[in-house]
Amino acid sequence: MGIFKGKLLSGNKNTPKAPNPTTTPPALKNNNCLFHSFLSATCTHKNIQIKSVTIVPKPIGLINDLICTPIGSLNPRMTVCNIVGYALTVNRIARGAERRRRVAALFERVGLSAADVSRYPHEFSGGQRQRIGIARALALEPKLIVCDEPVSALDVSIQSQILNLLKDLQDELGLSYLFIAHNLAVVEYFSDQVAVMYLGKIVEFAGAAELYQNPKHPYTHALLSAVPEPDPDSRQSRRRIILPGEVPSPINPPPGCPFHPRCPLCEDICRTVAPPMAPHQGASAEHLAACHFADQVGPTTVVDRVGNQHPVA
């Protein structure tokens, strides 16, 4: 998971509490706090907690999302004009000719032709459909876009085009991205700050450059060792870390550190006490890791303790 450029939205002592769910929130009465979700859902009026960052629903379109399978999020019975402009209609921002004009402008901004707004989703390629998804995410002029595996379903050549488009839009519009991905090379290229998660919990958080050069959690070491190495000479000198066992069930996580059943550095304390997210020796104050022995983790520590090492393929 990566947090890309832009200002983080933080709460303060004046952050409103969630309203009583049995009553209509005042914001809804005034039609100024509706969030259209591409997953056919509406954001709740509860604070969304992302570690120390609190995102509070405020004006229309503060948060929007971009998901991994564009064809699955586009209604095949609707034209792309109606799909992209739907949020404008339900939030009473634009209708008719004005809505069509806005959709055409969004199409041009994401690299599509304004003449294509009357077409249907099946008439576009995979990369074009993802551009339609980006146009829809921009319709309400959000400040934060949650990108859930936005390029995983695309060809490599198209992936680079979409990533570059997202970067250009960020520079142009001042957007922030919460970028969720399994492709570590994409995360390194795209993100400024990276949070590594295991079993639903953040186990390490740092700037992208520092995390990739100086990981402090054993799980991060194992992940980075699995990244393919294109240089044959470098590949011969690297060792891949093969973790033992299986990922535990998130419904019934193990006590203490959730990673301890597979961790090569595990000691008795790991089985009973959950380590806090904290800075550690040899890293910056902003580099946090949830490991009792993060101070001992170095470039070769984890590899030396794992018995089933294999050359990186």
C-alpha positions in Angstrom: 0.0 0.0 0.0 1.5 3.3 -1.0 0.5 6.9 0.0 1.4 9.0 -3.0 2.2 12.8 -3.2 -0.1 15.5 -1.9 -1.3 16.7 1.4 -2.5 14.2 4.0 -5.9 14.9 5.4 -5.7 15.0 9.2 -8.3 15.3 11.9 -8.3 17.7 14.9 -10.2 18.4 18.0 -13.0 20.0 16.0 -13.5 16.8 14.0 -17.3 16.0 14.1 -18.5 12.8 15.6 -20.5 10.4 13.5 -24.2 11.2 13.6 -26.9 8.9 14.9 -27.4 6.3 12.2 -31.2 6.4 12.8 -31.4 10.1 11.8 -30.7 11.8 8.5 -27.3 13.5 8.7 -27.6 17.3 8.2 -25.1 17.2 5.3 -27.5 14.9 3.4 -30.4 17.3 4.0 -28.4 20.0 2.3 -27.2 17.8 -0.5 -23.6 18.8 0.0 -22.0 15.6 1.4 -22.8 12.7 -0.9 -19.9 10.4 -2.0 -20.6 8.3 -5.0 -18.8 5.0 -4.9 -18.0 3.0 -7.9 -18.8 -0.2 -6.0 -22.5 0.9 -5.7 -22.1 2.0 -2.1 -22.1 5.3 -0.2 -19.4 6.4 2.2 -20.6 6.3 5.8 -20.4 9.4 8.0 -18.0 7.8 10.3 -14.4 8.8 10.4 -12.2 6.6 8.2 -9.0 5.8 10.2 -5.8 5.2 8.2 -3.2 4.8 11.0 -2.6 8.4 12.3 -4.5 10.0 9.4 -8.2 10.7 9.8 -10.3 11.4 6.8 -13.6 13.1 7.5 -16.4 13.3 4.9 -16.9 17.0 4.0 -17.7 18.5 0.6 -18.9 16.5 -2.4 -16.2 14.3 -3.9 -13.6 14.6 -1.2 -12.8 10.9 -1.7 -13.2 8.7 -4.8 -11.9 5.4 -5.9 -10.4 3.5 -8.8 -10.6 -0.3 -8.9 -8.6 -3.0 -10.5 -11.0 -4.4 -13.1 -12.5 -1.5 -15.1 -14.9 -3.7 -17.2 -16.4 -5.1 -14.0 -17.2 -1.6 -12.7 -18.8 -0.3 -15.9 -22.5 -1.0 -16.5 -22.7 -2.6 -20.0 -26.2 -1.2 -20.5 -25.1 2.5 -20.0 -23.1 4.7 -22.3 -19.9 6.0 -20.9 -21.4 9.5 -20.8 -24.1 8.2 -18.4 -21.5 6.2 -16.4 -19.0 9.1 -15.9 -21.8 11.7 -15.5 -23.9 9.7 -13.0 -22.2 11.2 -10.0 -22.9 14.7 -11.5 -26.6 13.8 -11.8 -27.1 12.3 -8.3 -25.3 15.1 -6.6 -27.3 17.7 -8.6 -24.3 19.3 -10.1 -25.1 19.1 -13.8 -27.7 17.7 -16.1 -28.3 17.5 -19.9 -26.0 19.4 -22.2 -23.9 20.8 -19.3 -23.3 17.2 -18.0 -22.3 16.1 -21.5 -19.9 19.0 -21.8 -18.3 18.2 -18.5 -17.9 14.5 -19.4 -16.4 15.4 -22.7 -13.8 17.6 -20.9 -13.0 14.8 -18.6 -12.5 12.4 -21.5 -10.0 14.8 -23.1 -8.2 15.2 -19.8 -7.6 11.5 -19.5 -6.5 11.0 -23.1 -9.8 9.9 -24.7 -11.7 11.5 -27.5 -14.7 13.6 -26.6 -16.5 12.1 -29.6 -16.5 8.7 -27.8 -18.8 9.7 -24.9 -21.9 8.0 -26.6 -20.2 4.6 -26.9 -20.6 1.6 -24.6 -17.9 0.0 -22.4 -17.5 -3.1 -24.6 -16.3 -0.8 -27.5 -13.2 0.2 -25.6 -9.9 -1.6 -24.9 -8.8 -2.5 -21.3 -6.5 0.6 -21.1 -9.3 2.9 -22.4 -11.7 1.5 -19.8 -9.3 2.3 -17.0 -9.1 5.8 -18.4 -12.9 6.0 -18.2 -12.6 4.9 -14.6 -10.1 7.7 -14.0 -12.5 10.2 -15.6 -15.3 9.0 -13.4 -13.1 9.3 -10.3 -12.3 12.9 -11.3 -15.9 13.9 -12.0 -16.5 15.3 -8.5 -13.1 16.9 -8.3 -11.9 14.8 -5.3 -8.8 15.5 -3.2 -8.0 11.9 -2.5 -8.4 8.9 -4.8 -8.1 5.4 -3.5 -6.4 3.3 -6.2 -7.1 -0.4 -5.5 -4.8 -2.4 -7.9 -5.4 0.1 -10.7 -3.0 -1.5 -13.2 -2.9 -5.2 -12.2 -5.3 -6.2 -14.9 -3.5 -4.3 -17.7 -0.6 -5.2 -20.0 2.8 -3.9 -18.9 3.0 -1.3 -21.7 -0.5 0.0 -20.8 0.4 0.0 -17.1 3.2 2.6 -17.6 0.7 4.8 -19.6 -1.9 4.7 -16.8 0.8 5.3 -14.1 2.2 8.3 -16.0 -1.4 9.6 -16.5 -2.0 9.4 -12.7 1.2 11.2 -12.0 0.4 14.0 -14.5 -3.1 14.4 -13.0 -1.5 14.6 -9.5 0.8 17.4 -10.6 -2.0 19.2 -12.4 -4.8 18.9 -9.9 -2.9 18.5 -6.6 -4.4 15.0 -5.9 -3.4 12.6 -3.3 -3.5 8.8 -3.9 -3.9 5.9 -1.5 -2.3 3.3 -3.8 -2.9 -0.4 -3.0 -0.8 -2.9 -4.9 1.1 -6.2 -4.8 3.5 -5.2 -7.5 6.5 -3.9 -5.4 8.2 -2.4 -8.5 5.1 -0.3 -9.2 4.8 0.7 -5.6 8.5 1.8 -5.5 8.0 3.9 -8.7 4.7 5.4 -7.8 4.8 6.1 -4.0 6.4 8.6 -1.7 5.6 6.7 1.5 4.9 3.0 1.8 3.0 0.9 4.4 3.6 -2.9 4.4 0.7 -4.9 5.7 0.6 -8.5 7.0 -2.6 -10.2 8.1 -4.5 -6.9 7.9 -2.1 -5.0 10.1 0.6 -2.4 9.1 4.0 -3.9 10.1 6.3 -1.3 8.6 5.9 2.3 7.4 8.5 4.5 5.8 9.5 6.7 2.9 9.7 4.6 -0.3 13.4 5.1 -0.8 14.3 4.2 2.8 12.0 1.2 3.0 13.4 -0.4 -0.1 17.0 0.3 0.9 16.8 -0.4 4.6 13.8 -2.5 5.5 13.4 -3.1 9.3 10.8 -5.9 9.4 11.5 -9.5 8.5 8.3 -9.7 6.4 9.4 -6.7 4.3 12.8 -8.4 3.7 11.0 -11.5 2.4 8.8 -9.5 0.1 11.7 -7.6 -1.4 13.7 -10.8 -1.9 10.8 -12.0 -4.2 11.1 -9.0 -6.6 12.4 -10.3 -9.9 16.0 -9.1 -10.7 16.5 -8.4 -14.5 20.3 -8.3 -14.2 21.7 -11.9 -14.4 24.9 -10.9 -12.5 23.0 -9.3 -9.6 20.5 -12.2 -9.6 23.3 -14.8 -8.9 24.4 -12.9 -5.7 20.9 -12.5 -4.3 19.2 -15.0 -2.1 15.4 -15.4 -2.0 13.8 -15.8 1.4 11.2 -18.6 1.5 9.0 -18.3 4.6 7.9 -21.5 6.2 4.3 -22.3 6.9 1.0 -20.7 5.7 -0.6 -17.4 6.3 -2.8 -17.7 9.4 -6.5 -17.0 9.2 -7.3 -13.3 9.8 -10.5 -14.5 11.6 -8.4 -16.2 14.2 -5.0 -14.5 14.2 -2.2 -15.8 16.4 -1.5 -14.1 19.7 1.4 -11.7 20.0 3.0 -10.7 16.8 0.9 -11.9 13.9 4.0 -12.8 11.9 5.7 -14.9 14.6 4.6 -18.4 13.3 6.6 -17.7 10.1 9.3 -15.3 11.4 12.9 -16.5 11.3 13.8 -14.1 14.2 10.9 -15.3 16.5 11.6 -15.5 20.2 9.3 -16.2 23.2 8.2 -12.6 23.6 6.9 -12.5 20.0 4.4 -15.3 20.8 2.8 -13.3 23.6 3.4 -9.6 23.2 2.3 -7.7 20.1 5.1 -5.3 19.1 4.2 -1.6 18.7 4.9 0.5 15.6 8.0 2.4 16.6 11.2 3.9 15.2 14.3 1.7 15.5 18.1 2.0 15.5 19.6 2.5 12.1 16.5 4.2 10.6 15.0 7.7 10.6 12.4 8.8 13.2 9.7 8.5 10.5 10.6 4.9 9.7 8.3 2.7 11.9 8.3 -1.1 12.2 6.3 -3.5 14.4 9.0 -5.9 15.4 10.7 -6.6 18.8 14.0 -7.2 17.0 13.9 -4.6 14.3 17.2 -3.1 15.7 18.9 -6.4 14.8 17.5 -6.6 11.3 20.1 -5.9 8.6 20.7 -6.7 5.0 21.8 -10.3 5.8 20.2 -11.0 9.2 17.0 -12.6 7.9 18.7 -14.5 5.2 21.2 -15.9 7.7 18.4 -17.1 10.0 16.3 -18.8 7.3 17.2 -22.3 6.6 15.5 -22.7 3.2 17.2 -20.1 1.1 17.2 -20.3 -2.7 18.8 -18.3 -5.5 16.5 -15.6 -6.8 14.9 -16.8 -10.1 
